[in-house]
Amino acid sequence: MLPLPYLAAYPPQLLAQVRGLIERGELGAWLARRHPEGHAVQSDRALYAYVAELRQRHLRNSAPLSKVMYDASLHPVHGALGTNAFVSRVQGSRLKRSNELRIAALFRQAPAAFLRMIVVHELAHLKVKAHDKAFYQLCCHMEPDYHQLEFDARVWLTWRELEAGGAPAR
């Protein structure tokens, strides 16, 4: 049976449906029908503007972001699609705090909805650090289809690895 590490926590019925699509060679077509639109957010500058607009719309009172960038070293096999770095430094008598948001570079080729989902996820960490009920409520406030998009993004990651040459990484 083909391992599906990105989907391990989902119910067996969903896993069976995904495995069926894989066996019939229809997973890529299914994803293309569900999420046909790409995005134009290709540079770090465009990503910063995209994130700033979402932050302004949903989290006006959150801490400002000092850096937003695509990071080629982030990869789902190592458990990270995006990261937040909260750094506090003492400079003289002042405490300087910076927030950095990094998104895995593979999202440059992702459908627009998946980029939005990962950005919403990372922005939610500005308010709620833990992955708890309040965190996911905030994610759903910013993106009502958050949970479906997260599932679809995991299916997309599985498809990418299958297309790249074999079974998804364990």
KABELPE-V989626 format. One line per field, one symbol per residue. psi: psi as a letter, one per 20 degrees, with the letter a starting at -180 (. if undefined). Layout:
psi: ???
This chain:
psi: ppqmhijhiqqhgghhgghghghikjgghgghhhmhparjnhrhghggggghggghhhlhjrqqphppqqoiipqhhjjphqqppoppqpocjqoppqpppppphiihiqqhhhggghggghhhihgogqmaghghggghghnhkghghgghhhgggggghghilbqqq.
